[in-house]
Amino acid sequence: MNVVRYSRIAYNCSRLTFLPSYVYEPFSCNGLAVVKGGTVSNMIIYTPFNNRNITLTLNFLRSKRFVSTQFSLSLLSCALLLCFLSNLSGQQSTPKQSTQIGVTVTDDAKTIAEESVGDEEIYDLLKLFVDTLDQIDRNYVKDVNRRELVDAAIEGMLKKLDRHSNYIPPSNIDRFKQAIENVFGGIGIQTVLNQGNIEIVTPISGSPAYAAGIRPGDLIRKINDESTAGMQLSDVAARLKGKIGTSVNLTIESPKYNETKQLTVERQLIEIESVYGAARNNDDSWNLMIDQENRIGYLLITNFGRKTSAELLGALQQLKEKDVQGLIIDLRYNPGGLLTAAIEICDMFIPAGRIVSTEGRSVPKRVWDAKAEGTFDGFPIAILVNQFSASASEIVSACLQDHDRAVVVGQRSYGKGSVQNIIQLEGGRSALKLTTAGYLRPSGKNIDRPNAQNDDDWGVKPNDNLVAEFTVEQNRLLRLWRRDLNIVLNGATHDPFVDKEYIGFHDAQLHIAKNYLYEALDLPLAEAPTVAERGTKRGNRRGPMRNRESSNEDASK
C-alpha cells in the first residue's frame, strides 16, 4: 500500500489543504492520516485522541510536488462530528459513511504552505474543543445535553466579539426568519396577557382571524379544547402558529358583547405590514395623510424587512396621486433590518450620489449609488428619529440628511454603524449573525458608538433647532399611542378599551416635524396640541394596555 503522510493541514474558510511527504507505512500526523491506493482512493481520517476512523472516497489526482484537496465546510464538520459521535456512542472503529468529493490540483506550493502556517492553530483548538466536550460528556456528575453544550460554546464565542454578533440556535431560527421576512403561518392576531387573560389587541387586517370576526378586546379561553388559563404568550403563539392549511379551534369570549363563540380558523400565510399610515380609516385601510387640508403625509416604518421597500413604494404612489405637499417619515423605535431595504428606500428619494458604503477586514469595500429613475421629489421631508432608531434607520436618515433631501427631527439615534451577515449553519437549521463590516454615510463618517462619549460624533443627530428630547415617561406614553395606531375595529360598534392613559400627552417631536413642513410650504405654524394627534376624523379609537405584557403576533417575533 502506498501511504501519503500529510505533514501540514490548512483549514481556511471552505478549504482543507493537505501537504504530503511520502512514506510507506500507515502514519498519522496532527491527528489525521490519509491512506491512498489507486486513482480513486479511500481517505481515512483518523483521530488518535478518539481512536476512530472515518472513510471518505475521492477522485485522487497527482502533481509532482503536492496534492491539494478541496473540502466544503459542511463536509469537514460532518467528518469530524461523525468521528466524535462514534466515540461517544461506543461503536467500534468501522467506516460508517462514504462521501464523494472532488480533488483539485495546483502547482503553487508556496501559497498553500503560507496558508497552512497560521491555520494549524485552528486544528489544535478544534481538538481542544472536542476533547473538552468529550471529557464533560463522559465524566460530569450529571447527564448532559451535548447539543446545549455546543450551543452554549458557540454563544460564548460570539459574545467575545461585539454586541451585535450572535448565534441563532435551531430553537430560534424560525422566529428570526419571520422577523426578516415579515411572514409566518398563523391566524393573524396580536395579543396581550392582561391579568391572566389572553386578550386580543387586534386582528391583522385581512387575516383569517379578521375574516372570522375576531375583534379587539376579545379573550381566548380555549385553543383546541385546551384552557388558556395559566398560559404565557409564548405558549399561545406555539399553539396558534402552524402549517398553512391546517386549522385551529378557538373558544372566544367577547366581554363587551356578552357572548362566547366557538370558531374554527384555518391557518394561512400572514404578512406583517412594516409601513403604517397616520391612522386607520373606517374600512380599516390606512389613512396616509396626517393633515388632509395641507396634504401632509405620514409614514411610519416599523422595521426594514424584505417587503418594506415595496410597501413604502406603494404608499408613496398613493400620496403622489393625492398631490402630497410634505412628508413625515417616522423611524422612531425602528431597530433596523436589511441593508438592501434601506438602500432601496434611499434610492426612492435622491436622484444621484452615494447612498452608503461598507468596508471590513475580510470583505472588499462596496459602494451603493442612487439611480435617477423613479425618484420622489418636489416636496420637503422630515424624518423622526430617537435613541431607539438604529442600523438601517440610521442609513436612511443619514443619507437623506447628507444629501439635503430631508431634515432629521427628534433625538440622536442609537449609533449602530456596523453590518452583520447571516451565515447559515447546519443547512439553515441554525445561523451566525456576524459583524463583517462597518458602513459609512455619504459624508464619509461612521456613526458607530462603541465606547463613545456623549460629546463624540456618533449616531445621526437632528438638524439645528429640530431637537426634542423625551423623558422615560414621555417615551412610555408615545409607545402606548403608537400601539393604538394599528388597531382594526373589524366591525365593532364601539371602542372596547377606555383607559386612554396618553390623553393629554403632547408629541413634541411630531409637532416640530409638522411645523418644519408648514414653514417650508409658507403655511401658518401650528400651536401645540393638548392631546395625542391622529390627523383623522376617527380620533383616538384605542386606549393603551396598562400593566400588560404584550405579544406582537401569534407567532411573535
Order of alpha helices (4+ residues) and beta strands (2+ residues): beta-beta-beta-beta-beta-beta-alpha-beta-beta-alpha-alpha-beta-alpha-beta-beta-beta-alpha-beta-beta-alpha-beta-beta-beta-beta-beta-beta-beta-beta-alpha-beta-alpha-beta-beta-beta-alpha-beta-beta-beta-alpha-alpha-beta
